[in-house]
Amino acid sequence: MDLLPETFAFDPDGEGTHQHRIRRLVVDGILSGRFQPGDRMPSSRGLAKQIGVSRITVTIAYTDLVADDYLVSRGRSGYYVSDTAPMAPSLTQSRRSYESVVDWSRLMSHRETAPDRISRPVDWQTYPYPFLYGQTDPTLFDHQNWRICAVEALGRREFDSLTADHYESDDPKLVEYIQRHILPRRGIAARPDQILITMGAQNALWICAQLLLTQRRRAVLENPGYPSLRQILGDTRCHMESVDIDAEGLPPENLPEALDVLFTTVSHQCPTNAAMPLARRKALLKKAAEGGFVIVEDDYEFELGFGRPVTPSLKALDTHGSVIYVGSFSKSLFPGLRLGYLVAPEAFVSGARRLRGTILRHPPGLIQRTTANFLSRGHIEAQVNRMRKTYEQRRRVMEEAITETGLMIASPPMNGGSALWMRAPDHVDTEELAQQLHSRGVVIEPGAAFFDPARRHRNFYRLAYSSIPADRIPQGIRMIADGIAQLD
């Protein structure tokens, strides 16, 4: 590779002679790994002009570097990094160490508490029994048609959707599909100006929290509930209160008298899978209308419902404009896509669009158009049907294995999904259990992170069947049962 003169940031007021500083720039570049063996250095004339020194000064510096085996001279071709030059052991290592004069803990005080995180090994794919939630089984994904849709999005006909800066706008093709096909399945009618594309459901929840909450406002969340939501709300410094859920989800009668925003997963409660019945949904909406608070409905897994008809979403039942609806493509397509959406009154979406614009303007055009192509050609229906059938089979296998081994399902799933919420004996710490099982190739998700820290239970855990083949489930369940028995 030819190194450009602009690569060298020369400080004319630095210590030492010009010749010494040029030598230091080259040595630093080689030892840091930025300059690789065989890279050609800038010509002495070009570098001299760039940094404002005489050509002879650069030539002498190069000559000294040749003598020390950092560079080699190849006749009229120029100077190159030597194949035997001393190299840094790692590109990530820094040769300079210093102590920052900035008090980061003071400046970032609102983030000083580490968020609760679910224990997951980074290399979970190498484990033979990964009962891990939210990951995709690549055998179920339609790679061929996704590739075709991506190639089409890269073509000349759709070039503008890829390359243009759309400022705060979204891909109209994707918005139209959400409006005409996805939302009606949940009973929701919305105009395009009431829909905003987000970088996943979590980004949508963050936008809601930033716009709706302050230090003086109160947010209510479910207990147990989505762990990352607690961190999102904590960053707003709002007053947080959690309400315990029961077998039918969040009880409206247990909500505090004063609140501003309620975050809830009524159709498929996270993580228990409880589905709120219609009568309770109507009671919750009535309470929101009377109390003047906003409900943020996270409908994160509605596409994967099976077993019984799905109850209409809160947004579909809302007649007072109290509900902000959040959806995601992470479960129906793949989590790495990082694409979701929110549906809300126009006034809120307008503010959300401006806030998003200050952070990222809009999700990348290529991602939006590829997704729109995939959806509009009907590939998503085939994929979701394939996932539903596979998940339903895997859950049957898992439930049979659980019955045989005597494990306990804490909350039976009502509307399909991709995981079971489990309960171990009271004395079992599932963090300890998870670590023990890792050594045997089994991955489970400890449940403590889902609970309010003040009312934390350590004997719950989640078992997903989205990322493990059916034929491995029985043995994996037996190993979990053995692990629990060893902790008695």
Secondary structure, DSSP 8 states (H G I E B T S, - for coil): -B--GGG----TTSSS-HHHHHHHHHHHHHHTTSS-TT-B---HHHHHHHHT--HHHHHHHHHHHHHTTSEEE-GGG-EEE-TTS---S-TT--S------S-HHHHTGGG-S--------TTGGGSSEE--TT---GGGS-HHHHHHHHHHHHSSTTHHHHHS--TT---HHHHHHIIIIIHHHTT----GGGEEEESSHHHHHHHHHHHH--TT-EEEEEES--HHHHHHHHTTT-EEEEEE-BTTB--GGGS-SS-SEEEE--SS-TTT-----HHHHHHHHHHHHHHT-EEEEE-TTGGG--SS-----HHHH-SSS-EEEEEESTTTT-GGG--EEEE--HHHHHHHHHHHHHHTSSS-HHHHHHHHHHHHTTHHHHHHHHHHHHHHHHHHHHHHHHHHHT-EEEE--SS--SEEEEE--TT--HHHHHHHHHTTTEE-EESGGGS-GGG--SSEEEEE-SSS-GGGHHHHHHHHHHHHHHT-
